[in-house]
Amino acid sequence: MSASLGFRERRYSAQDGLSLYFRDYGDPDSPHAPALCLTGLTRNSQDFHELALRLARERRVLAPDYRGRGRSARDPDWRNYQPQVYLNDILHLLALANVERVIVIGTSLGGLLAMGLAALQPTALAGVVLNDVGPDIAPDGLSRILAYISQDRPQPDWAAATAFLKTAMPSLSAVDDPARWQRLAEGTFREESDGLLHFDWDVALARPLRLRNRLPDLWPLFRALRNVPTLAFRGAISDVLTLETFERMGRENPGLVRVTVPGVGHAPGLDEPVSQEAMNAFLARL
């Protein structure tokens, strides 16, 4: 239990028995639709802590660590690091938490999983927030991400870890906020028994992605959101969600609320003033 930090730490067993972790914020009996915060490919629930604390003032918030990330167990079979398995884990979590409808806030991979939920179980969605992701992933951005995540890069201390991230994430280097960089580092690395800081994910999770010759057509999944209230953010200098794709998303879904976050790459932290304002207005409708 970490009630003093504003959340309850919980674990559950996936259907294949793997031990998975999630944070549970707010009042489970709140009349407002709960939020489900889904992270990017290698990230974990720490990324959403500040946002979850804000949202927990009026609604429950669930923030899981996918298998192989953060405090969830590493999967002994790397072939399970795929969206279908993640979606099964998420649906299992919702059943365990006795949650029937949620607002999904999904960054990068989390947004793609939100699209998958819209196709698989649309009645479970009260709303969706897509953070810097769309049905088309820019090849350069995907290549950069795969090169970054596939090999552990131990760091001697937190200062070195922060410096490494600023090099590895050049599109975020314009964000001059030491506290944010510290949070990013703490959500990227954890200290191991050798005294070094290692990536807080199983680098084997990149293997299924490397085996793909190309990504599947994700536009049908995006179209499943047409009847779901949806807000989409794009970092103005993102190398993952291009302006062309962002504009097409608006044409495909005229009800989509689109917000560009200036001066930010992949992905906005959702703590920027423009992000907070748009998020508050969107959630007030739900």
C-alpha positions in Angstrom: 0.0 0.0 0.0 1.2 3.5 -0.9 -1.7 5.5 0.2 0.6 8.2 1.5 1.7 8.7 -2.2 -1.8 9.0 -3.4 -2.4 5.5 -4.8 -2.9 1.9 -3.8 -0.3 -0.6 -5.1 -2.0 -3.8 -6.4 -1.1 -7.0 -8.2 -3.0 -9.5 -10.1 -2.4 -12.7 -12.1 -2.8 -12.6 -15.9 -4.7 -15.5 -17.5 -1.4 -17.2 -18.1 -0.4 -16.7 -14.5 2.1 -13.9 -15.0 2.2 -11.4 -12.0 1.2 -7.9 -13.1 1.2 -4.6 -11.3 -1.0 -1.6 -11.3 -1.6 1.6 -9.4 -5.1 2.4 -8.2 -5.9 6.0 -7.5 -9.0 7.8 -6.2 -12.4 6.6 -5.0 -13.6 3.3 -6.5 -17.2 4.5 -5.8 -16.9 7.8 -7.6 -19.9 8.5 -9.8 -17.6 9.7 -12.6 -16.2 7.3 -15.2 -12.8 5.9 -14.1 -9.7 6.6 -16.2 -7.4 3.9 -17.5 -3.9 5.3 -18.2 -2.0 3.2 -20.8 1.7 4.0 -21.4 4.0 4.0 -24.3 5.9 0.9 -25.4 8.6 0.7 -22.7 7.1 3.0 -20.1 5.3 2.3 -16.8 2.7 3.7 -14.5 5.1 6.3 -13.0 4.6 8.4 -16.2 1.0 9.1 -15.2 1.5 9.9 -11.5 1.0 13.6 -11.7 -1.9 13.4 -14.1 -3.5 10.6 -12.0 -3.3 12.6 -8.9 -5.1 15.5 -10.6 -7.8 13.2 -12.0 -8.2 11.3 -8.7 -9.8 14.3 -7.1 -13.0 13.3 -8.8 -12.6 9.9 -10.4 -10.8 6.5 -10.0 -7.7 6.1 -12.0 -6.0 2.7 -13.0 -2.4 2.8 -14.2 -1.0 -0.6 -15.1 2.5 -1.7 -15.9 2.4 -3.9 -19.0 4.0 -7.3 -18.7 7.8 -6.9 -18.9 7.8 -3.3 -17.7 8.2 -1.6 -14.3 6.9 -3.8 -11.5 5.2 -6.3 -13.6 7.0 -9.6 -14.1 9.1 -10.2 -17.2 7.5 -12.8 -19.5 9.7 -15.9 -20.0 8.3 -16.1 -23.6 9.1 -13.0 -25.6 6.5 -13.9 -28.1 3.9 -12.7 -25.7 5.0 -9.1 -26.0 2.3 -8.3 -28.5 -0.9 -6.2 -28.6 -3.3 -9.1 -28.4 -1.8 -10.3 -25.1 -1.7 -6.7 -23.7 -5.3 -6.3 -24.6 -6.2 -9.5 -22.8 -4.3 -8.4 -19.7 -6.1 -5.0 -19.8 -9.5 -6.6 -20.1 -8.6 -9.0 -17.2 -7.6 -6.0 -15.1 -10.9 -4.2 -15.8 -12.8 -7.3 -14.8 -10.8 -7.7 -11.6 -11.3 -4.0 -10.7 -15.0 -4.3 -11.4 -14.9 -1.6 -14.0 -17.4 -1.7 -16.9 -16.7 1.6 -18.7 -13.5 3.7 -18.7 -11.9 6.7 -20.3 -8.7 5.5 -21.8 -5.8 7.9 -21.8 -3.2 6.3 -24.1 0.3 7.5 -25.0 1.8 6.0 -28.1 1.3 2.2 -27.8 -1.4 3.0 -25.2 -3.3 4.9 -27.8 -3.1 2.0 -30.2 -4.4 -0.3 -27.5 -7.3 2.1 -27.0 -8.1 1.7 -30.7 -8.0 -2.1 -30.2 -10.4 -1.9 -27.3 -12.8 0.2 -29.4 -12.9 -2.5 -32.0 -12.9 -5.4 -29.5 -15.2 -4.1 -26.8 -16.6 -0.7 -27.8 -19.2 -0.6 -24.9 -16.3 -0.5 -22.4 -15.2 3.0 -23.6 -16.7 6.2 -22.2 -14.0 8.2 -24.0 -10.5 8.1 -25.4 -7.4 10.4 -25.3 -4.8 9.6 -27.9 -1.4 11.1 -27.0 0.9 11.5 -30.0 -0.2 8.4 -31.9 -2.3 7.6 -34.9 -3.0 4.7 -37.4 0.2 5.5 -39.3 3.6 5.4 -37.5 6.3 7.4 -39.1 9.1 5.0 -40.2 11.9 7.2 -38.9 10.3 7.5 -35.5 9.7 3.8 -35.3 13.3 3.0 -36.3 14.6 5.4 -33.7 12.5 3.9 -31.0 13.5 0.3 -31.8 17.2 1.2 -31.8 16.8 2.9 -28.5 14.8 0.1 -26.7 16.5 -3.0 -28.0 19.7 -3.0 -25.9 20.2 -2.1 -22.3 22.4 0.9 -21.7 23.5 0.9 -18.0 24.2 4.3 -16.4 26.4 5.0 -13.4 24.1 7.6 -11.7 21.0 9.7 -12.2 22.9 12.6 -13.7 24.3 10.4 -16.4 20.9 8.8 -17.0 19.3 12.2 -17.5 22.1 13.2 -19.9 21.6 10.0 -21.9 17.9 10.6 -22.2 18.5 14.1 -23.6 20.7 12.7 -26.3 18.3 9.7 -27.0 15.2 12.0 -27.1 16.4 15.1 -29.1 12.8 16.2 -29.8 12.2 16.6 -26.1 15.5 18.4 -25.4 13.8 21.8 -25.9 11.8 21.1 -22.7 13.8 23.0 -20.2 12.3 21.5 -17.0 14.8 19.6 -14.7 12.0 18.1 -12.6 10.4 16.6 -15.7 13.7 15.2 -16.9 14.2 13.7 -13.4 10.7 12.1 -13.6 11.5 10.8 -17.0 14.7 9.2 -15.9 13.1 7.6 -12.9 10.5 6.1 -15.2 13.2 4.8 -17.5 15.8 3.3 -15.2 16.0 1.4 -12.0 19.0 0.5 -9.8 20.0 -3.2 -10.0 22.2 -5.3 -7.7 25.4 -4.2 -9.6 24.8 -0.6 -8.5 24.1 0.6 -12.0 20.9 2.0 -13.5 19.4 -0.3 -16.0 16.4 0.1 -18.3 13.2 -0.7 -16.4 11.9 -3.0 -19.1 12.7 -6.3 -20.7 14.6 -5.5 -23.8 13.2 -8.7 -25.4 9.9 -6.9 -25.9 11.5 -5.4 -29.1 11.9 -8.8 -30.7 8.4 -9.2 -32.0 8.5 -5.7 -33.6 11.8 -6.5 -35.3 10.3 -9.6 -36.9 7.6 -7.6 -38.6 8.3 -6.6 -42.2 5.6 -3.9 -41.9 2.9 -2.7 -39.5 -0.6 -3.8 -40.2 -3.3 -1.3 -41.5 -4.5 0.4 -38.3 -7.0 2.7 -39.9 -9.9 0.2 -39.4 -9.1 0.3 -35.7 -9.1 4.1 -35.7 -12.5 4.1 -37.4 -13.9 2.1 -34.5 -13.5 5.3 -32.4 -16.1 7.2 -34.5 -18.8 6.7 -31.9 -16.5 7.3 -28.9 -15.7 10.8 -27.7 -12.0 11.2 -28.6 -9.3 13.8 -27.9 -6.0 13.6 -29.8 -2.8 15.3 -28.9 0.2 15.8 -31.2 3.6 17.1 -30.3 4.4 19.8 -32.8 7.8 18.3 -33.6 6.8 14.7 -33.2 8.7 12.1 -35.4 6.1 9.5 -34.7 2.7 11.2 -35.5 3.2 13.2 -38.7 1.1 16.3 -39.4 -0.3 14.5 -42.5 -1.6 11.6 -40.4 -3.0 14.0 -37.8 -4.9 15.9 -40.5 -6.2 12.7 -42.0 -7.4 11.6 -38.6 -9.5 14.7 -38.5 -11.0 14.0 -41.9 -11.7 10.3 -41.0 -13.4 11.3 -37.7 -15.0 14.8 -37.9 -15.9 14.6 -34.2 -12.3 14.2 -33.2 -10.9 17.0 -31.0 -7.3 17.7 -32.1 -4.8 19.7 -30.1 -1.2 20.4 -31.1 1.3 20.9 -28.2 3.9 23.5 -29.3 7.6 22.8 -29.0 7.2 19.2 -27.9 8.2 16.0 -29.7 7.1 12.4 -29.0 5.3 12.4 -26.7 3.7 15.3 -24.8 3.8 14.9 -21.0 0.2 16.0 -20.7 1.3 18.5 -18.0 1.8 21.3 -20.5 -0.8 24.2 -20.0 -2.4 23.6 -23.4 -2.7 19.9 -22.6 -4.2 20.4 -19.2 -6.7 22.9 -20.5 -7.8 20.6 -23.4 -7.9 17.6 -21.1 -10.0 19.4 -18.5 -12.5 20.6 -21.1 -12.8 17.1 -22.6 -13.3 15.2 -19.4 -15.9 17.7 -18.2 -18.1 16.4 -21.0 -17.9 12.8 -19.8 
